[in-house]
């Protein structure tokens, strides 16, 4: 009973507090209305000569100019009063909303109640008759005419199915304020424009809300997003939301993938409050990333987020959560391993949408984690990663297959993309190999542009202070082990004393000369223990519980400690440690993503200082080889997924062995200009080189016309083999249909796919020449025109050369098998087709790739 009495008392006090705030809000509302009335009356004085003369007398027979100045000053005072009232009302409204009282909804209900009292009043009827006479507000649909709600300049339709709702505003005296929020497009009409019945508004305010195919992200969240995040949200809502497919959000570390995902989920929950979402992430990120981020943005918003979430740390808590969650919807956040066990064990449960953080771990189809995701019946999957390409391009292909299994065939992907691009990445690649690699990168980019959203760290470089990376090479005893794994571990063991001594020198120098905070990463726990024994600091490894990790992160970010030691596997993922700006990577990783992620714990939004990265490498050891391979893999990623032109630094032998390659060594003077801290430890190093220089932009490599034509042709063929296609009809309406479909719903014919042709060798072409009695260079072999159907009687073909379009030619049987086209003259051509069944013809297809004869 005591508990219930206490609860009731708290609720009563809360109601009393809300009532006081509501009363204050109403008083401000009345003051606001009085000020608006004052402004209206004062403006009428300025526009009426008789009133102005009277005002001049009342002010003591002052001149006209003095009277106008006085009136304008009073208007300004009232406008300031309105601004102050608006600001206070906004603050009170937010405070009431947090306690469950919606001021706008309550005000609206009062207004409706008041209006209903006057339904039969004479003035109400007169007003309706006048509006009906001057601007008939009727709409006819399906031969039924009805009166619709009045808008300011016409009528305001029911917009439930109108994605781009528009509202006309008849008021040229009020301009939108900075904090005005609208979820529709506002067209502002002046009184003069409205009287003249002009169609074009005097001003237009575009909504900040994001509206895609029935999904709506309100302005209060959308305006928090940066441009790359807004673009990602729009694309994800279209692909994952409307098309119920998968998507890869591949923004570089530090670019706000979590907020982007929260925005996407908000739009989903606004549409379906009972949606069941699972977020699978590293265990260390459950609270430090996801829970904290959701709470932070929920508190920052005027309106709270539409969804609830809960964290499931173990099987017991999960079993308690699932029954209620299955009925009510919401988000369950769990670790990767917990998710995998759920999908393969007795606690398997159904859900609607999977968000998989650190999606690059799904790179190997043979792992249990990959199979757990691949076997899901859920089509809506959103994979998040800052490093989509790690060791090899086939791993990237494996991730693509999870979100859209139809884009590439595994065998074709390896042969036509992975192997070809790998050959073109080496410094000693032939011109032919580099040309083929450029072409295949272009095709890969185009074929994935609707399911992958990539933004590189270039965006961070534009927004943050500079990041400097150094390779610190030092001598240490070398082991005589055999085998790559044993040699790697034994090198670390032999070098531990030298490594720790060198790291201590650097850390002490940083502490002596700066107040910078330091992150230290190593794959070996014994290395971190040896360091922390000499220079105390926080130590986080795999044995630390989730709560212990959170306590250490909070302690570091708040300034209680300035050195944070972490094992690379645990600390490089998902943590936001922007208070640090010095990062030591004590041993290189075979997978370059791990080291790269470690760097971006500090280099991310919120960083206010220059960031310095120090990579420790044992001279003339396997660590040199690991480092070179990492650089080579990262350079490949720059070219393939970031579409950057960077140098090819390594030939095959330099990756396989320890042959010398040119590095940019820094002397004392150069270091002093960039990072004076390193000058004091330079004598202890074999060399200090710039890691950044290896990734400098190279001379731009544009696709040649032949490469572009080849890429166009391959894309046309691959698109025609996909199970679905999106096409726009003559009424500019977009349709997603089966690729085999030959008719739209209205029975009109679907346009064929763009035609594609084979690229054949000289020997095959010579054979065709002898068989058909034509010049080999004038013959082209075309693939069947899709969609394939015996119902299609024939195709019309049109040729374009030098922007001159030729006449149509009728062709039969080209939808069933490969067919030959003999060009009668030389030149550059494009071809397109349309399908014909009887007298019914489709629209024309897109033009083919360029054909040079």
GIURHU-V498741 format. One line per field, one symbol per residue. phi: phi as a letter, one per 20 degrees, with the letter a starting at -180 (. if undefined). psi: psi as a letter, one per 20 degrees, with the letter a starting at -180 (. if undefined). burial: b if it has 9 or more other ideal C-beta (glycine too) atoms within 8 Angstrom, else e. Layout:
phi: ???
psi: ???
burial: ???
This chain:
phi: .gffffffffffffffffffffffffffffffffffffffffffffecffffffffffenlefffffffffffffgfffffffffgffffffgfffffendeffffffffffgffffdgdffffffffffffffbfdccdclmddbedgfdfcpcdffdgddfdgcceceaeedefegefccdceededffffffelfeeffbcdffefdcclnecdfffegfeefgfffffgfffffffffelddbdedfggnenfffgfgfffffffffbfdfdddddbggfdgefdfffffffffffefdffecdcbddebfffffffggfffeenpdddbfgfffffffddfefbebdbdddflfffedcfeefffffffefeeeeccedbecfddebffffffffffebfefcegfffffedgfffgfeeefeffgffffffgfffffgfffdfeccddcefgffffddgfddccddecebgdedfcnfffffffffffegffffffffgfffffffdbdfecdcdbfdfffffffffecgafcccfeffgfffffffffffenfccccebfgfeeedmedcffecccddebfdfeffffffgfefdebgofddfdcdcdecfflcffffffffffffffffgfeedldecfeedegffefddffcfdefdegfffffebggfgfdgfedfacceffgfdffeffdffffffffffgfffgffffeffccdcdefemeecdcffefdcefemfeffffgfcceddffffffffgffdmcfgfeecedfgfefeafffeacedcdcclmdeeefcecdmeedbfbdcdfebeqdcccbbbeccmeeceffffffffded
psi: hggggggggghghgggghhghhghghghgghgggghggggghhhghiohghhghhhghjllrrgggggggghghggghhhhggggggghgggggghhhjjoogggggghggggghhhkhjqghgggggggghghnpmqpppljppqprqpahlcrorokhjohlqqpponojipqprhjppqjrppopprgghghilqhprhqpopqiqpoolippoqhhghiiqrghgggggghghgghfgilarqoolqqpijlhggggggghghghhhnijpoppoprqhiigghfggggggghghhqgpqqiqqqqpohrhghghhgggghhgirappprrghggghgijahkprqrhppooqliiilioiiqhgghgghiqiphopoppqimhoegqhhhghhgghhhniigqpgghgggifggghghiiqhjqrhgghghggghggggggijhiipopprihhghhirrqpppqoopqqqqqrkrqpggghgghggghjgghgggghgggghgghhirkqqppppqiphhghghghhgoqrqppaiiprghggggggggghijhqjpopqqhhgiipiqoliiqjpppoiqqqhoihghghghjhhnrpipirqpppooppppkahhggggghgggghgghggghilqorqohprghhhhakqqqpqnqpaggghhhgnhhihhjhhiqgqorphhhhjqpappnqprhgggggggggggghhiiqhqqpqpahjkppporphipiqrhjjqqpqrqpqqrqoqrhghhhghghhjlrphiipppqrqpqqppihphrqpqpqppljpparqpppqjjjhrqqqpopirqapqqqrrqqpocjpqrrqrrqrrpop.
burial: eeeeeeeeeeeeebeebbeebbebbeebbebbeebbebbeebbbbbeeeebbeebbeebeeeeeebbbebbbebbeebbebbeebbebbbebbbbbbebebebeebeeeeeeeeeeebeeeeebbeeeeebbeeeebebeeeeeeeebeebbbebbeeeeeeeebebbbeebeeeeeeeeebbbbbbbbeeebbeeeeeebeeebebebbbbeebbbbbbbbebbeebbbbbbbbbbbbbbbeebbbbbbbbbbbbbbbbbbbbbbbbbbbeeebbbbbbbbbbbbbbbbbbbbeebbeebeeebebebbbbbeeebbeebbeebbeebbbbbbbbebbbbbbeeebeeebebbbbbbbbebbeeeeebbbbbeebebebbbbbbbbbbbeebbbbbbbbbbbbeebbeeebbbbebbbbbbbbbbeebeeebbbbbbbbbbbbbbbbeebbbbbbbebbbeebeebbbbbbbbebebbeeeeeebbbebbbebbbebbbebbbbbbbbbbeeeebbbbbbbebeebbbbbbeebebbbbbeebebebbbebbebbeeeebbbbbbbbbbbbbbbebbebbbbbbbbbbeebbbbbbbbbbbbbbebeeebbbbbbbbbebbbbbbbbbbbbbbbbbbbbbbeeebebbbeeebbeeeeeeeeeebeeeebeeeeebbbebbeebeebbbbbebbeeeeeeebeeebbbbbbbbbbbbbbebebbebebeeeeebebebebbebeeebbbbbbbbbbeeeeeeebbebbeebebebebbbbbbbbbbeeeebeebbbbbbbeeeeeeeebbeebbeeebbbebeeebbbbbbbbbbeeeeebeebeebbbbbb
